[in-house]
Every structure is written in C-alpha cells, then in structure tokens.
Amino acid sequence: MDIFSIPFLLILVALGVGVGLPASMCGLGGGFILVPTLILVFNLPPQSAVAISIVAMFGTTISATVGYLKQKRVDFKLAILYDVFDIPGVIIGAYLTTILPKDFLIGLCGFFILFLSLLMLRNLRKKTCATGFSNIKEEDGWGRKVQDSMNHVFEYRIRKPGLVVLSSLMSGLVTGLAGLGGGITDTTTMILLGVPSHIAVASSEFAMALTNGAGILTHGFLQNIPFDYAIPITIGTIIGAQFGVLLAKRTKQQTLKMILSLISLAFSIRLIIDVLMG
C-alpha cells in the first residue's frame, strides 16, 4: 500500500488513536504498544520505530496533560520530582546496556514490572482508602492536597518521601534499559506510595511530556524520525488522548488501578517472553 495514500494514512491515524486512548487513561505513553507494532507489522527498523514512538508519545502526553490540567488533577511538585530523577536513571540504564547483556537487562526490567503489577493486584484486594489524613500524624511523611475542577478534594500522604526518588530512578532505569517510556513504573509506584489513581495518572502524563520533549530534540538532531509515519500516528495519539482523559474522569479509582495492573502485567510478560524467545 502506498504510504501517501489516504487509506494508509487513515490506518496510521487509527493506530495512534488506539495507542493514545488507553495510554492517557492509565498514565502511560504508549511506547510499549507502538514500538513492537511498528517493527512487527510495518517492518520498520528498531531505531525508526523508537523515534516515531517518542514523537507519538509526546503527542499523547501533551494532549493528555492539557486535558488533565483543565481537570486540575496534576500534582506539580510530585511530577517534577519524578521527572528530575528520571534523568540520572536513564543515564545509568543506558550505561548498563554497554557493559551487560541487553537480554539480561530487559528481562530484569520485565521481572521488576511484573513484581509491581502483582503488588498492585494484591493491594486491590485491600479495601483501604488512599485519601484523607484521619489517624495519620501530621509529621508522618509528605502531605499533599489537590482540588480538581469539580471541587473534588484529594488529600493524601506519602509516608516515605525518599521512595519517590528511588521509584523515579527505577523508572528512568527501565527507560534506559528497554528503550520504552517509564509511564508504567511512574504511575504504578505513585499509586503504591499512596497517591490516588486519578492524581497519579495526571501527574505521570505531565512528567512524561517534559521527558519526551527532550527525546524528540535528540532524535530530531540525529535525523532518526520518519515524519511520514510520525505525523499521522501523532495526530491519532492526540485525538485518542482526549478520549482517554474523558474516560479516566468517569472511571472509578479501583477500576483505573485494575486496568493499569493488567496492562503492566501484560507488558512485563511480553518483555520476559521476548528475552526467552530471543
């Protein structure tokens, strides 16, 4: 099929919508879906697939961030902390790929994300509320408060703030090792630290938007981006992300946690299988 034909362009836009909708709904970038699809279905080289994915993820995260900013559900301080400490994690991960077997490292990422997803599923069985300051001493941890556009107040406390740094570093490490976005680890660890699902999703998208912007500049400088694919797919992710933001607003927190857990579980299994089959 001619890449410049209308049907082919519509297929690429539809692919973007299909990636952007669930990714923005769960605080992800969508690279874990897009990269293998571009390689296996469209026969693109890995470096092109990664570059296209970063552009498309930027479209997802910017579009989703605009939506979540309108909903006033972004915890800016938390998001910036995650973004800042992602950077050294990415550097360490990239360095490790030069000295250790890549399959071993990607498998390690898979087992780490598998652990997080199983921990999330385990916590779903506990009917505990992540919001509110009742029975929690004021000096215990880092108290946060976000009031959204519908005047819903999210009050929560991160009892071990130091784990924010560790989880952010691990998110960057996964990105550097596997070449995919860290949204899965960002959002999952935020929720495990006690951040309400809706705030974690919105804050993760905001943090990824900053990181992906830097990634676009890098790949653009290296001339790695095939814009004939990147532009229509990104248009699709921008559209899909708006639908995802609206769906997230109407979805219960427990349901969001379940969806994220299952996506994380599927992603971790895919990474492990890739290593075993390779």
Secondary structure as UniProt FT lines:
FT   TURN            3..4
FT   HELIX           6..25
FT   TURN            26..27
FT   HELIX           31..40
FT   HELIX           46..71
FT   HELIX           76..99
FT   HELIX           102..124
FT   TURN            134..135
FT   TURN            138..139
FT   STRAND          142..147
FT   TURN            149..150
FT   STRAND          153..158
FT   HELIX           162..178
FT   HELIX           183..192
FT   TURN            193..194
FT   HELIX           197..221
FT   TURN            222..223
FT   HELIX           227..249
FT   HELIX           253..277
//
